[in-house]
Amino acid sequence: MKLAEYSAHMRLTEALTETWYGNPQRAAEAIEAALAISHSLTVEMRAARILAEIGKEDEALALASESAKRVPTDTLTQSIGLPFVQAVIELRHGNAARAIELMQKATPYDRARPGARLVRGQAYLQAGRAPDAVQEIKEILELRPIDPTGPVFSVVRLHLARAYALAGDTAASRQAYQDFLALWNEADPDLPILRQARDEYARLQ
């Protein structure tokens, strides 16, 4: 990987972190900076995925579609990258079943793509499929050795808590919330994701 592309991916990691922590404006600024550095396929597809998550749907779909057209035989782009963008957009419109269908293409690569699995887990949650959501999200935690510092693993316990709550397992949900809050005990207290988790946990008591 060339230095410019590596630098762009570092900015995209920043963007993804800001996205999950609830700062979409900062995420958008980091994406813009990344695309100013590099327009490689991997940078564009990753940028498109994050754009979809912060609600910039038209921009995300246009970038992902154009990138995918350039590499019609690229397996990861066609099976993970483009479906990921499409699924996130479907979720934002409440179309969980369609999102689940789209993300089935990524299942052969589940052991290496925790972010894609999290989208599927969120789709199961939105669809009310609590057992599937619990199973999907628990398996994501088992993937931590492949990327110990990946931001996905700092937020996945919150989704697990929600899945247990949906399943009616209050004790397990409470424990997952406690695990999440303990992991974040030194974080800025006003982070949107942390405030939301505390509110959800309080309602569970």
C-alpha positions as CSV (number, residue, x, y, z in Angstrom):
1,M,0.0,0.0,0.0
2,K,1.4,3.4,-1.0
3,L,1.9,6.0,1.7
4,A,-0.8,8.3,0.4
5,E,-3.4,5.5,0.4
6,Y,-2.3,4.5,3.9
7,S,-2.7,8.1,5.1
8,A,-6.2,8.2,3.6
9,H,-7.2,5.0,5.4
10,M,-6.0,6.5,8.7
11,R,-8.4,9.4,8.1
12,L,-11.2,7.0,7.3
13,T,-10.5,5.1,10.5
14,E,-11.0,8.5,12.2
15,A,-14.2,9.0,10.3
16,L,-15.5,5.6,11.2
17,T,-14.7,6.2,14.9
18,E,-16.5,9.6,14.9
19,T,-19.5,8.0,13.1
20,W,-20.0,5.3,15.7
21,Y,-19.3,7.7,18.6
22,G,-22.0,10.0,17.3
23,N,-20.1,12.8,15.6
24,P,-21.3,12.8,11.9
25,Q,-19.9,16.3,11.1
26,R,-16.4,15.3,12.2
27,A,-16.8,12.1,10.2
28,A,-17.7,13.9,7.1
29,E,-14.7,16.2,7.4
30,A,-12.4,13.2,7.8
31,I,-13.9,11.5,4.8
32,E,-13.4,14.6,2.7
33,A,-9.8,14.8,3.8
34,A,-9.3,11.1,3.0
35,L,-10.6,11.5,-0.6
36,A,-8.4,14.5,-1.1
37,I,-5.4,12.3,-0.4
38,S,-6.4,9.2,-2.4
39,H,-9.1,7.8,-4.8
40,S,-7.9,4.2,-4.8
41,L,-10.7,1.6,-4.9
42,T,-10.3,0.6,-1.3
43,V,-10.4,4.2,-0.1
44,E,-13.5,5.0,-2.2
45,M,-15.4,2.0,-1.1
46,R,-14.6,2.5,2.5
47,A,-15.5,6.2,2.3
48,A,-18.8,5.2,0.7
49,R,-19.7,2.8,3.5
50,I,-19.1,5.5,6.1
51,L,-21.0,8.1,4.1
52,A,-24.0,5.8,4.1
53,E,-23.8,5.4,7.9
54,I,-23.8,9.2,8.5
55,G,-26.8,9.6,6.2
56,K,-25.2,11.0,3.1
57,E,-27.0,8.4,1.0
58,D,-26.9,9.8,-2.5
59,E,-23.2,10.6,-2.2
60,A,-22.5,7.1,-0.7
61,L,-24.4,5.2,-3.4
62,A,-23.0,7.2,-6.2
63,L,-19.4,6.7,-5.0
64,A,-19.9,3.0,-4.3
65,S,-21.7,2.3,-7.6
66,E,-19.1,4.1,-9.7
67,S,-16.3,2.3,-8.0
68,A,-18.0,-1.1,-8.4
69,K,-18.5,-0.5,-12.1
70,R,-14.7,-0.2,-12.5
71,V,-14.2,-3.6,-11.1
72,P,-17.1,-5.9,-12.0
73,T,-15.2,-9.0,-11.2
74,D,-13.7,-7.9,-7.9
75,T,-15.2,-10.2,-5.3
76,L,-14.9,-8.1,-2.2
77,T,-16.3,-5.0,-3.9
78,Q,-19.3,-6.9,-5.3
79,S,-20.0,-9.1,-2.3
80,I,-19.2,-6.8,0.6
81,G,-18.5,-3.2,-0.4
82,L,-21.5,-2.3,-2.6
83,P,-24.1,-4.5,-0.7
84,F,-22.9,-2.9,2.6
85,V,-23.7,0.6,1.3
86,Q,-27.0,-0.5,0.0
87,A,-27.9,-2.4,3.2
88,V,-27.1,0.6,5.4
89,I,-29.3,2.8,3.3
90,E,-32.1,0.2,3.5
91,L,-31.8,0.2,7.3
92,R,-32.1,3.9,7.4
93,H,-35.4,3.6,5.7
94,G,-36.7,0.8,7.9
95,N,-36.2,-1.9,5.3
96,A,-34.6,-4.5,7.5
97,A,-35.6,-7.5,5.5
98,R,-34.0,-6.1,2.4
99,A,-30.8,-5.2,4.3
100,I,-30.6,-8.8,5.6
101,E,-31.0,-10.1,2.0
102,L,-28.3,-7.8,0.7
103,M,-25.8,-8.8,3.5
104,Q,-26.1,-12.5,2.7
105,K,-23.6,-12.0,0.0
106,A,-21.0,-11.2,2.6
107,T,-21.4,-14.3,4.7
108,P,-18.5,-16.2,3.1
109,Y,-16.2,-13.5,4.5
110,D,-17.7,-13.2,8.0
111,R,-14.5,-14.3,9.8
112,A,-12.7,-11.2,8.4
113,R,-15.4,-8.6,8.2
114,P,-16.8,-7.7,11.7
115,G,-18.2,-4.4,10.4
116,A,-20.3,-6.2,7.8
117,R,-21.5,-8.5,10.4
118,L,-22.5,-5.6,12.6
119,V,-24.7,-4.3,9.8
120,R,-26.4,-7.7,9.6
121,G,-26.8,-7.7,13.4
122,Q,-28.4,-4.3,13.3
123,A,-30.7,-5.5,10.6
124,Y,-31.8,-8.4,12.7
125,L,-32.5,-6.0,15.6
126,Q,-34.6,-3.8,13.4
127,A,-36.5,-6.8,12.1
128,G,-37.3,-7.9,15.6
129,R,-35.3,-11.2,15.2
130,A,-33.8,-11.1,18.7
131,P,-32.1,-14.6,18.7
132,D,-30.5,-14.0,15.4
133,A,-29.3,-10.6,16.5
134,V,-27.8,-12.0,19.8
135,Q,-26.0,-14.8,17.9
136,E,-24.6,-12.5,15.2
137,I,-23.3,-9.9,17.6
138,K,-21.8,-12.4,20.1
139,E,-19.9,-13.9,17.2
140,I,-18.5,-10.5,16.3
141,L,-16.9,-10.3,19.7
142,E,-15.1,-13.6,19.0
143,L,-13.3,-11.9,16.1
144,R,-11.5,-9.4,18.2
145,P,-8.1,-11.1,17.8
146,I,-8.0,-10.2,14.1
147,D,-8.1,-6.5,14.8
148,P,-7.6,-5.8,18.6
149,T,-7.8,-2.0,18.3
150,G,-10.7,-1.9,15.7
151,P,-13.4,0.6,16.7
152,V,-16.1,-1.9,16.0
153,F,-15.2,-3.8,19.1
154,S,-15.7,-0.8,21.4
155,V,-19.3,-0.4,20.3
156,V,-20.4,-4.0,19.8
157,R,-21.3,-4.6,23.4
158,L,-23.9,-1.8,23.2
159,H,-25.6,-3.6,20.3
160,L,-25.4,-6.9,22.3
161,A,-27.1,-5.2,25.2
162,R,-29.9,-4.1,22.9
163,A,-30.2,-7.5,21.4
164,Y,-30.6,-9.2,24.8
165,A,-33.2,-6.6,25.8
166,L,-35.1,-7.3,22.6
167,A,-34.9,-11.0,23.5
168,G,-36.3,-10.3,26.9
169,D,-33.2,-11.4,28.7
170,T,-33.0,-8.5,31.1
171,A,-30.1,-9.9,33.2
172,A,-27.9,-10.5,30.2
173,S,-28.8,-7.1,28.8
174,R,-27.9,-5.4,32.0
175,Q,-24.6,-7.1,32.1
176,A,-23.8,-6.2,28.5
177,Y,-24.6,-2.5,29.3
178,Q,-22.4,-2.7,32.4
179,D,-19.6,-4.2,30.3
180,F,-19.9,-1.4,27.8
181,L,-20.0,1.4,30.3
182,A,-17.0,-0.1,32.2
183,L,-15.1,-0.1,28.9
184,W,-16.0,3.5,28.4
185,N,-15.5,4.7,32.0
186,E,-12.7,7.2,31.0
187,A,-14.4,8.4,27.8
188,D,-15.7,12.0,27.4
189,P,-19.0,11.9,29.3
190,D,-20.8,14.0,26.7
191,L,-20.2,11.6,23.8
192,P,-23.6,10.9,22.1
193,I,-23.1,7.2,22.1
194,L,-22.3,7.2,25.8
195,R,-25.3,9.4,26.8
196,Q,-27.5,7.1,24.8
197,A,-26.2,4.0,26.4
198,R,-26.7,5.4,29.9
199,D,-30.2,6.4,29.1
200,E,-31.0,2.9,27.8
201,Y,-29.4,1.3,30.8
202,A,-31.4,3.5,33.2
203,R,-34.7,2.5,31.5
204,L,-33.7,-1.1,31.8
205,Q,-33.4,-0.9,35.6
